[in-house]
Amino acid sequence: MSAVVAEIGRIGATAKGTVGVAAIHLETGRRVVFHADEFFPMASTVKVAVAAKILDMADKGQIKLTSLIPVERAELVPEGPLGDIHWRPGLSFTVSDLLEPMITKSDNTSTDVLYRVAGGPTAVHAYLQALGLKEIYPARTIRELLRDVLSIPAPASPATSLADQFRRMSTKQAAERRAKAYRANPAYDADPRDQATPTAMLGLLCRIWMKDGVSESARTMLLALMESSTTGLKRIRGRLPAGTVVADKTGTLAGTVNDVGIIALPEGNGHIALVAFIKGSEAPPDTRGRVIADIARLVYDYVLITPR
């Protein structure tokens, strides 16, 4: 184990930031941890928690997955298919049709709509607390988070969306904001809001997998969506053998690059739940993703070759 931890440290150094890893072989309980109790910005990995809360509400009959949910103009957020749509009064999607792009394409608009349906970040936090996950702290909607990190003031009209604000920027201003979305940001790293420890995020994955406070139907739907994710092909999935089944969710903002998910091992050898967080990275984006891919392959090989 010490050799694996040392190798994670060596790989992680190329990110030129701080790396946190928590992994478990779900069938035997063998763990790999590295800076696993340190807090990291979640970025879009929080969407796993939002989805779990929504599916829990559906289980309890508080909402229906087929219910049409109106999209408010203020909720249009750049990045993702819904953020690019032309808003009109009455624009609505079913809960299921909001869950799908939130998880598979990391759509920000659908996330903020579902945050509203859930009762806001506070309600998602309360749900996690009830599961015993006390070190996951959702606190802001995606548009609030992006305005803070990208230094975009709240608009004069509450009906003005973040997507509207970007459209009204000059080409230079928009380019500067998008560049800031990739640069390391010490203030973002230091803000305790919207952070989690790798250990706590691993706990959420384990509860989903074990159906511990999460129903079988919610588990089935959420993992199927995560298997269909298209945003992290060069992260956890990047160096695993072709055909490996991975259910994951990425997160990217400023110097933060994350991926959390469950890996199916070959020949009935079980599954690995893995959380890989990076914060404050000053390495190029491709290098950041490669660090996660290399760590995922290291953990994959370690579990396969280590006797049970």
Sequence and secondary structure as in RCSB ss.txt:
>XXXX:A:sequence
MSAVVAEIGRIGATAKGTVGVAAIHLETGRRVVFHADEFFPMASTVKVAVAAKILDMADKGQIKLTSLIPVERAE
LVPEGPLGDIHWRPGLSFTVSDLLEPMITKSDNTSTDVLYRVAGGPTAVHAYLQALGLKEIYPARTIRELLRDVL
SIPAPASPATSLADQFRRMSTKQAAERRAKAYRANPAYDADPRDQATPTAMLGLLCRIWMKDGVSESARTMLLAL
MESSTTGLKRIRGRLPAGTVVADKTGTLAGTVNDVGIIALPEGNGHIALVAFIKGSEAPPDTRGRVIADIARLVY
DYVLITPR
>XXXX:A:secstr
 HHHHHHHHHHHHTTSSEEEEEEEETTT  EEEESTTS EE GGGHHHHHHHHHHHHHHTTSS TT EEE  GGG
  SSSGGGGS   TT EEEHHHHHHHHHHS  HHHHHHHHHHHT HHHHHHHHHHTT TTEE  S HHHHHHHHT
T    SSTT  HHHHHHHS HHHHHHHHHHTTS  HHHHH  TTEE HHHHHHHHHHHHHTSSS HHHHHHHHHH
HHT  S TTTGGGGS TT  EEEEEEEETTEEEEEEEEE STT  EEEEEEEEES  S HHHHHHHHHHHHHHHH
HHHHHS  
